[in-house]
Amino acid sequence: MTQAWFEEAFRDDYRAVYPHRDLEAARPEVRWLVEHGVRGRTLDLCCGFGRHTLLLRESGVDVFGLDLSADLLAAARTLPGAERLLAGRLVRADARELPFASASFDSLVNLFSSFGYFGELGDARVMAEIARVLRPGGLAVLDLMNPAFVRANLRDETTREGDDFLLRERRSLADSGRRVVKEVELVRNGTARRWREDVRLYELDELRPLLASHSLSLRSIAGGFASEPASPTAPRLLLTVARG
């Protein structure tokens, strides 16, 4: 059976290829999340190997992490202080069908461009699930790519080498600029692996009605975790939304 691209992409070599995506890089982001109201029982939706989950836990947040990648969830065991996550804190599941009761979380975070994977109908299901598991008055933070920034700064091809890998990435826009597609080739220890990534870029004007249709209201917009103002030149589209 052919795997979806997001099942093929996030394998056990992810951390070796992206070593800069570590606890230290996550610390200022977690600090921003806590300062902007993430608290109480919280879901880190699409948590990867749990770096933000762990730091939220260390910050006193009653956090749970969920991801579809069994490889990345297993990698959480290698984090310093991982015992904080291993007592039922990490769950493997699909973001379109969350295994939690309605209104069971005070906060939810969805970080590092983890929205836009499933096509418009599937993405709407994810948003519906976010709204369902948040209690009334609950807060969600959505960290998305900024479409204008991506289109203006897209690098067609890059190559990066590490001690034991060679990574080639070819990028393009599809669907009249609404999707960013990346063809990836990873050669590691003499073995090549190839996959395709395909993420929908959502404009703010598209997100507003999608949020409203699920009783989510936009509270604030930032351009990044340094609280940069949202603008076409900001790298991120960082939304804070509340459940009605």
N, C-alpha and C positions, 0 to 999 in steps of 0.2 A: 504493500500500500504506500502511495506517495505521501510524504509528510508535508505539512504546511511549512512555509518558509520560516516562521517563527519557532517551529519545532526543530528545524535543521540548524538554525543560526546559533541558538544559545546552548552550546554544548560544553563539555568539560574543559575545552581549551580557551574559553572566553577570558578567563583571568590571566592566563599567560600572555595573550595577545594584547590585552588592555590593562596592564599592571597599574597604570595611573588612576584607574577607577577603584580607589581603595578607601580605607577608613578615614585617612587624613583628608582626602578630597571631599568626603561626605560630611565632615564635621561642621563647616560653616553652613552647609545646606540644612542640616538638622537643627542647628542653632536658629536659623531663619524660620524654620517650620514651627518650632516651639514658641518663638517670639511672636509669631502671627497666629497663634491660637490652637495649634495642634496639641491636644491633651486628652486625658481620659482613655477609654477603651478605643484603640485606633487600629485600623487596617492599613498595612503597607501593601498596596495592590500592585502586583508585578514586581516583587521585591528582589528578584535575582538571587544573588548569594547572601543577601541579608545585611549589607553594610549599613544602610540607613535604619533598618529594623533594629539592629544591635545598638546603634548609637541613640536611637529614640528610647530604647529600653534603659540604657544607662542614664538618660535624662529624666527618668521617672515616669515615662509614658507607658501605659499598659498596652503594649503593641503586639500585634500578630502579623506575620508575613505570609503572603500567598504568591505562588508562581507556578507556571506550568512546567518549567524545566526541572526535571529530576536531577540533572547534572549540577545545575547551579545551586539548588537547595542542598545537595550533598556537600558542596564546597563550603557552605556556611560553617561546617565543622572545623574548618581550618582557621577561622577568625579568632583572634585573641579575645577571650571572654565568651566563647561560643556557648558555653554551658547555660548562659542566660537565654539562649534561643531554643535549646534542644528539649525543653520540657513542654512539648506540645505547642510551641509558639510558631512553628512553620508548617504550612499546609500546601500540598500540591493540588491545584485545581485550575479550571478555566475561568478567566475573568468574565465570560459571558454567562456563567452559571455559578454564582458564589455559594459555597456550602455553609451559609450563616443565616440565622433568623433575621427577619425584617426588624429594622430599628434597633440593631444590636451594637452599633458603634457610635461613639461621640465624634470621631474624626476619621478621615480617610486620606491617604496620600497616594498619588499615582505619578511616579517620578521618571525622569530621564527618557522622555519621548516614548512612553509605553502605551500610548493611545493612538489609534489609527491603523491597527493591524488587520482588522476583520472585514473590511468593506463597510459601506455606510450602514447597512442593516445590522451587521454584527457590532459595529461601534455604538450604534444606538442601544443595542442590548446591554453593552458594557455600561453605558451611562444610566440605563434603567436600573441595573444592579447596584451601581453606586448609590443612586437615590434610595433604593429599597433598603439597603443595609444601614443607611444613616438614620439616626433618630431625628425627629423634628427639631430643628435648631442646630443640628450637627454641621460640621465644617468639613469641606473637602478641598485639597490643594492639588491642582492638575498642572503638571510641568510638561509643556508641549514645545515642539519646534515652532519657531516664528516663520510662517511661510515666506514673507517678504525677505527676511534675512537669508533663508535657504536659497531662494531663487537668485539673489544678488551675489551670493558668495560660494555657490556650488563649484567644487573643484572636480573636473571631469575624471581625473585619474590620480591616484597617489600610490606610492610604494613605501613600505616601512619594513625594516629588518630588525630582528632581535637576535639574541644569542642562539636560539634554536628555531627561528621561524622567519618566513618571508610572507608579507601580507600585501596583496594587490587589491585595490578597490576602485571600481569604475562606477561613476554616478551619472544619473540622468534624470530628467523630469518627464513625467508621463501624464496623460489625461489632462492636457492643456495646463500643465503646471500644478495640478492638484495632488500629484503623488511624486514622491522622490524614490527612485529605484537605485539600488546598489548591487552590483555584481561583485562578489567577493571570492578571491582565491587565496587559500592559506596553505602554505607548504611548511610542514613542521616535521622535523626528524625524518626527512626524506619522503614523507607521505603528503599528497595533495588532497585538499578538501575544497569543494566549491559550493556556494549557495547564493541565493538571490534574496535581498530584502526589499520590501515594498510597503511604504508607510504613507497613509493619507495625510496631507497637510490641511488642517482646518483653519479657515479664516475666523476671526473673532465674530464677524457677522453671521457665520454659519453656526458657531457655537452658542450664541445667545438664544436662538429659538430651540436648539436641542436641549440646552439646560432648562429653559422655561417649561418645555413639554414634560419634564420629569420633576417639576416642583423644586428646581435648583435655581437660586438667584445669584448673580455675580456680585461679589462684595468688593473685590479689588483686582487690579491687573498690574503686574510688574514685568520688567524685561529680563530679570535674572535674580539670582540669590543674593546679589549685593544691593537689592532694591532699586536697580536701574529703572528709569521710567520706561514704560512700554512705548516702542517706536519701531519704524521699519528697520532701523539699524541695530536693534537689540537682538541678541541671539536666541532668547527664549520668549515664550508666551506663558507666563506663570499666573495662573488663575486661582483665586480664593473664592469658593462658592459656598452658599449655605442652603441647607435643606429646609423647605417651607413646611 
